[in-house]
């Protein structure tokens, strides 16, 4: 039997970690929070992420139905992002991760005044 044709078993959290996938997606989700933000506002709030990576991550989150991209037909073009119900449901979970980080990661974390995780 060919190993590559076998279906992978369902492991706990496999789909959830697929949606949250990397270090930027949770930060993007919490940065948007319950607001509607334009691309530039998200890029400014998460200044360490490149515009290309931000664009790619926003597309993936849109494909996973975590956020909605609303495009306005005007000049200059305007695009706004907001979380779906599915995305909003992730916020309490991500805030728990933030609390865990503050408790167990000590002073290596970003001070509260600058962390994008506290922006709602």
C-alpha positions, 0 to 999 in steps of 0.5 A, a space after each residue: 500500500 502506498 503511504 502517500 495515498 493514506 488519509 491522515 488520522 484526525 488528531 485533536 486541534 488539527 483543524 484549529 491549528 490549521 486556521 491559526 497556523 502561524 505567529 501572525 494570524 492570532 495577532 491579526 485577529 486580536 488586532 481587528 477585534 470587534 472593529 472594522 479596519 482598513 489594510 493600512 490601519 492593520 499594517 500600522 498596528 502590527 508594524 513588524 509584519 511585511 505588507 506581503 505577509 499581511 496580505 497573504 495572512 488576510 487572504 488565508 483568514 478570509 478563505 477560512 471564514 475568520 474575517 470578511 474583506 469588503 471592497 469599495 468601488 471608489 478611487 482611491 480603492 478602499 478595502 475594510 476588514 472585520 471579523 466574522 462570527 467565527 473570528 469573534 468566537 476566537 477572541 476569548 481563546 486568544 485572550 487566554 493565551 495572552 494571559 498565559 503568556 504574561 504569567 509564564 513568559 515573564 519580561 520577555 513579552 512586549 509591554 502592555 502599552 505596545 502589544 497589538 493583542 490589547 487593541 480592541 
